[in-house]
């Protein structure tokens, strides 16, 4: 009863009302995030097959590296900084402009590197068009600065614009993807959805809210990139075991193995998006009120534990319901990776939503580097000898080491602050 009364009191406060509103909008977004992929996955699995599924997963893993580079940790540092200064339009305009120009600079450099890799690596040349098309997601992400809406705690705009994007993408999949060779349209539609949402988002930011897009200064852009380097490293390093395991599997096992891994991982990714909804709702509030962290911690970890157990139990039903018989081995993948979801919640709760907010980016970076190198080292033997099962084990072990290490470090730091 006491807990219920506290919840009712929190809802009546200004911060509580904003938090509940943002959570409601993101809940709607997440429900849509479940429905749209679950509608298209069975259709795509049947039409394009496991081979093309694997090629898309491989290309997404490659572009995932470049997307991390183009983001450079700004989705956390910029959100934090704007949340603290959101009532000062001049400061907000400067932060917004610097982040936008910095991301454009990093995107151009990333594209140059991608072209060089396509020229030099035979496996990349074979899917060069798919890689270039998938890369279009990055400028789409830049045009749609969801971190800005998150910082301003205007989640309804993120919700509406994402719903538009996902709806258009879903309709386009059924209308245009009719045979196996149409698989290239899948990443193209995803990118186009972001572009459309981005145009509308920029209209609201620059015209409706009158945020000024200032001319870039090289020294300031460089300084902006430098300030977020620790968070960037923290975001990039998990790719040493996450995306790299997918790349390694593509080299050793081929697209079919990638397709099986991706099918099992799909449901972990979907549930991860659900948890990011809670994280994104709390992050701006915690940037101003870190004393509320214990509430977020309890909510996040309890839900994550329940979801992990459910994923393990219903894995056979999910794979049978949404995929064809050639994806049956994905059941084992999903069961292995189900508990990686719980470990991800540890990293999110104690890393992103505590250590970064408290300014411990370097300490978090060091933990992430060490844990990621361990994941990188074990990925070679595990993927080589155990194929997609080895990739799933690699990702789960690495996430487990990272999540537990981050939790222990954050708890030690919190005791020091007290």
N, C-alpha and C positions, 0 to 999 in steps of 0.2 A: 504493500500500500504506500509505503514511504517513497519507493522508487517511482510509483505511478504519479504521486503528487509532484515529485521533482520534474517529471516529464511534462506534466501539465503547466507547471510554472515556467519551464524552459520555453514552451511553445508561446507563452504570452510575451516574452521578452523580444526585443527587436532582432537580436541575433538568432533567436530560436525560430521566429517567423520566417526569416530569410532562409535559414537552413532547411526548414520543413518545405518551403516553396521550391527551393532548388532541388531537394531530394525528390519531390513529387514530379517535377519536370523531367529530371534524369531517370526516374522510374519509368515514366512513359516512354522515354527514349530507349531505355534498355529493353522494355517489352517489345518495342518495334525492332530493336537490334536482335532479339531472339527470333521473332516471327519471320522477318524478311529472309535471313540466311536459311532458316529451317524450311522455308518454302522453296528456295532455289537449289539447296544442296542435293536433294534426291533427283531433281530434274537434270542438273549438271552432271551428277555421277552417272546417270543413265545415258546421257547424250554424248558427253566428251570422253567418258571412260577413265580408268585409273591412270593410264599413261599420261594423258593430257592434264589430269588432276595433279600428277607429280611434277610436270613441267611448270605449271603455274606456281606450285609450292616452292620449287627451286628458284624461280625468278623472283618470287616475293622475298625469299630469304636473302638473295643477293641485294635487292633494292632496299631491304630492311637496314642494311649497313649504311647505305647512302642517306636514307631517311633519318637515321640517328645522327649522322654528321650534319645534315641540314637543320635539324632541330637544335643540336648542340646544348641540350639541357635547358633551353629557354622556356619550355613548357612548365618548368618548375620555378626557375629563378625569376622569370618575367611575371609569372602569376603571383609569386610572393611579393615582388617589389611593387607591382601595380595595386595589389590588395592593400598594401600599407599606405599608398598615396592616392587612392582612387578618387578622393575629393578635390585633388589638385589637378585640374585639366592640363595645365602646362607641363607638369612632370609626367603625367600619363601620356601625353602626346609625344614627348621626347623618348620615353621608354618604348612606346609602340613603334615609332619610326626607326629607332636603332635596331630593334629586334627584327623588324621586317627587312631592312637593308642587309643586316648581318646574315639572315637566312637565305636571302637571294644570292649573296656572295658565295656562301657555302654550297648552295645548290649548283651554281655554275661550275665551281671547282669539282664537285662530285660528278657532274655529267662528263667533264673532260676525262676524269679517271675511268669512268665506265666505258667510254669509247676506246681508250687505250687497252683496257682489259678485254673488250670484245675482239680487238685486233690481235692480241697476243695469246689468248686462251682459246683453244679449239672448242671446248664444251660451251663457251660463251658465244662463239661465232654461230654455232648450230641453232641457238635460240636468240639471236641478236635482236630480231624484231620484237619478240616477246619481252625482252629486257628493256628495250627503249619504250615500249608502250607502258609497261609496268612503272617505269621511272616517272611517267606523267603524274602519278599519284603525288609526287613530292611537290611540284608547283601548286597542285590542287590543295595540299595541306597548308602551304604557305599562304595561299589566298584566303583560306578559311581559318583564321586565328582563334581557335576555340579557347586557347589559354587566356585570351583577352576577355572573353565573355565569362570565363570561370573566375578570373580575378575581380571583375566588376560584379560578380554574383548575379549575373543575368542569364541563368541557365535556360530560361524559356526560349531564348534565341538559338542556343545550341540545339535544343530539342526540335524546334520547328524546322530549322534549316537541315538538320540531319534526317528528319523524317522525309522531307522533300527529296533529298539526295537518294535515300534508300528506296523510296517508292519508285522513283524513275528508274533506278538501276534494276529493281526487281521486274518491272514491266518489260524493260528492254531485254532482259535475259530470255524471257519466254517468247518474245516477238522475233528476236534476231538470231538467237543461238539454236540452230536446227540440226546441225551435224557436227561430227568430231572436229572438223577443220575450223569451226567457228570459235574454238576455245580462246583465240586471241581477243575476242570481243569482251570476255569477262573482265580482265584488268582495264580495258579501255572504258567500259561503262562505269567502273568504279571511279576512275580518274575524272570522267566527265561529270559525275555526280558531285564530286568535290569542287570542280570548277564552277558549276552552277550555284552551289551553296556559297562559294567564295565571293562571287559577284554580289550576291544579296547581302552577305556579311559586311563587305567593304562599304556598301551603300549605307548601312545602318551606322557603322563606325565613323565614316568620314562626313556623311551628309546629315544624318539624323542626330548623332551625338556630337558632331562638330569636333571630332578629334583631328588634329592637324597632322598631315604627313610631311614632316620636315626634310629638308635636303640633307643628304648624308655627308658626314665628314669622315674621311678615312681613319683618322686617329681615334675618333669616338667609336666607330664601328669595330675597329681592331680591339679597343679596350673592352667593349661589350662582349666580344667573343672570348677574350682572355678571362673575364670575370666568371664566365660560366663553364670554364674548362674542366673543373673538378666534377661538376654535375654531368658534363658530357662524357667524361671517362667512366663515371658510374653507370651511365646509360649504355655506353658502347661495349664495355667489357663483357657483360653477360652474353653478347653475341658470339664470344669465343666458344661457348658451349651450346648456345641455343641455335642461332642461325647457322653456325659453323657445323653443327651436327647434321643439319639438313643438307648443307652443301657437301659434306663428306659422304653422306648417304647417297647423294646424287652421283658422286664419282664411283663409289664402290658398289652400290646396289642398283642404281638406275632410277628412272622415273616411276616405275611400279612401286618400288620400296618407298619412295618419297610420297606417293599417293596414299599408301597404307598408313604411313606415319601421320600425314596431314589429316586424314579422315579421323583418326583417333584424337588428334590434337585439337580438332575443330571445336569440340565441345568444351575442352579446357579453356580455349580462347574465348568462347562465348561466355562462360561463367566468369572468366577473368574480367571481361567487359562489365559484367554486373558489379563486381567488386570495385572497379574503377569509378563506377557511378557514386558509390558511397565515399570513396577517397576524394573525388573531385568536389563533392558537396561539402566535405569538411575542410579541405585544404585552405581555402581563403579564410575561413573562420579560425582555424588553428594558427594561421599566420599572424592573426591579431590576438588570439586567446589560446595560447598553448596549454593553459591550465585545464582546458576541456579535453585534452588528449586521452585521458583515461576512459572517457565515454566512447570515443571513437575506437579505442583499442578493444574494448569489450565487445562492441557491436561487430567489428570486422573479423576478429578471430573466431567468435562463436559461429557466425554465419559461414565462414570459410571451412570450418571443421565439418559442419553439417553437409555442405555442398560436396566436399571431397568424398565423404562416405556415400552419399547418394550417387555420385558419378561412378564409383567403384561397383555399387550394387546393380545399377541399371545399365551398365555398359553394353551387355549383349543386346538388350532391347533397343537401345539408341542406334547402334550400328545396323541392326537388322531393319529398323524402321526407316532409316534415312539413306542407306546405301544398298548397293547390289551385293550379290554373293562374293564377288571378287574382292570385297573389302572386309571379309570375315576376320582376317588376322588383326584388324584394327581394334578388336575387342580387347586384346592383350595390351595394346598400346595405350588405350584409354584407361585401363585399370592401373597400369604402371604410373601414368602421368596424373591420375586423379589426385594423388597426394602432393604432387608438385604445386597444385593450386593452393594448398594450405601453407606451404613454404613461401609462396609468393606473397601471401597476406602478411607474413612476418616481415618481409622486406619492405612492403608498402607501409605497414603500421609503424615500424620503428625506424625505417630508413627515410623514405620520402616524406612522411607526415610527422616526423619528429626531428631526425638529425639534420635534414636539409633546412627545415624551418628554423631550427636553433643555430644554424650557421656552422654545423659540423660536416660540411661537404668533403673536406680533405680526409677526415677519419672514415667516412662512408666510402669514399673513393678507394682508400687503401684496403678496406675489407673486400670490396667488390673485385679489385684487381687480383688479390690472392685467391679468392674463391673461384674466379673465372679462369685463372690459369690452371687450377686443379681440374676444373671441368674440361678445359681444352686438352690437358694431358691424357685424361681417361677416355676422351672421345675417340681417339685413334684406335686403340685395341677393341673397345666395346663395339664401335660401329663396324670395324673390319670383320670381327668374328661373329657378331650377333645381329648384323644388319639393322633393320628398323627397330627391333627389340633393344639393341644396344644403344641406339640413338635416344629412345625413350628413357632408358635407364640413366644415360649420361645427363640428360636435362633434369631429371628428377633428383639425382644425387647432388648435382651442382646447385640447384635451387634450394635443396635442403641445407647444405653447408652454408650458403649465403644467408638464408633466412634466419637460421639459428644464431650464426655469428653476429648478424646485425642486431638481433634482439638482445643478446648478451651485452654487446657494446653500448647500446642505447640505455639499457638499465643501469649500467655502471655510470654513464654520463649523467643520468637523471639524479642519481644519488649524490654526485659531486655538486650539482647545481643546488640541491636542497641544503 
